[in-house]
Amino acid sequence: MTTDSLTARIDTFWDEHIVPTLVDYIRIPNKSPSFDPDWDANGHMEAVLQLALAWLDEHPLPGAEVHVGRLPGRTPLIVVEVPGELDGTVLMYGHLDKQPEMEGWHEGKGPWIPVMEDGKLYGRGGADDGYALFASVCAVRAMIEEGISRPRIVILIEFSEESGSPDLPAYVEHFKAQVGTPDLVVCLDSGAGDYDRLWSTTSLRGMLGGTLRVEVLRNGVHSGDASGIVPSSFRVIRRLLDRIEDAKTGRVRVEALHVEIPESRRSQAAAVAGSIGEAVGGKYPWIDGMRAMGSEPAEQILARTWRPTISYTGVDGIPAVRNGGNVLRPYTELKLSVRLPPTADADGAAQALRETLEADPPYGAKVTANFRDGAAGWNAPDLAPWLESALEDASNKRFGSSALHMGEGGTIPFMGMLHAGFPEAQFLITGVLGPESNAHGPNEFLHVPYAKKLTACVVDVLEAFGRRKDGASAGG
Ligand SMILES: [Zn+2]
């Protein structure tokens, strides 16, 4: 591990200028539009925008221009354009909208209550992905202060990521001139297998949000009177779910959702399994006696990164347990969160699921399946040799251990869009979402010591970008 003036600079800037701002940021319940349809009226998004703009004002980068996108009816967007003296453009990405609260926060902690404990800053949105803007500015600033030559850098921060980035395509068009043609994309919204090295994300799963509703009666009736004659909407929904998912194994039965897993991804999964082993499945808050779906770490990695899965995330038509009466309910509705393999076609998957669920309804029940908010996954292009060695060198320098490459199970819709728009670009997708950091769940935390080292790694990679020799986009 190297402790140099860059490390010291970054550490101090984090302690004095980033952590206090993230504390303020965590207090603001800036839920993404999907979870706060009245976000505009509620004003939390505006409060976060103003917090970010005020901070950018207080920490200016020489020559930089800050653009604020405010397209009508859309969430805002921030673009910071920092001129550079070297060829090429680097696009740095992050988001400032948040997931909803969730239950299960420890005593004294909560989504909107910032708590610093053992170097971890607890609270919603600090790690996913509030730190990204501030860490990006910190990295660029450190380069300027250390006299390291830079390419042009564009920092793009959106406010609708957790809703599937619906507003982003319009802004990419709107800020076409500012974004330019990125040669390298740095995304700080991803995961880490541990806190001991630099991790690069080689693939992301796609996602489909859906609802499945089964109606059997015009209103609820006495269950003693009707059961035996009127089929339960819950049982009908169970039968429908059996069509799309094997209840015994969890395997998705709709073939349109499966893809061939590339050999390179299988061998990367084996390498990660060899390095962190049981930690792959061990990071979850298991209850006593509970077992994982598979026992081989390499297979677990592939299952969470390259195979489709269905999670049931909401229900309507069923009262809370204490309010449940002896009634045969008129309908049951479920909310589904479907993760798709990186290279699966989201639209095709949505259609296949809908057709499978709605075909030939049991007892003639009214079945309505809707899948929307589709976001394509992403499979990284091969790493250019300069980037591969830059990641390895940065990891060794800042952590004293080798970098590792792994797919992630989550979704960042923008990466698929960028890859389609800029097929020549290289990607460094990384982040601070390591073991137990629990983005989207209770007790989300930002591992501050890791975030500092990651910021230094970003500087190392940007510096290597300036020295790169290989690749089609090496410039003149
Ligand atoms: Zn995120």
Boltz pocket constraint, residues with backbone or C-beta under 6 A from the ligand:
constraints:
  - pocket:
      binder: B
      contacts: [[A, 95], [A, 128], [A, 129], [A, 161], [A, 189]]
      max_distance: 6.0
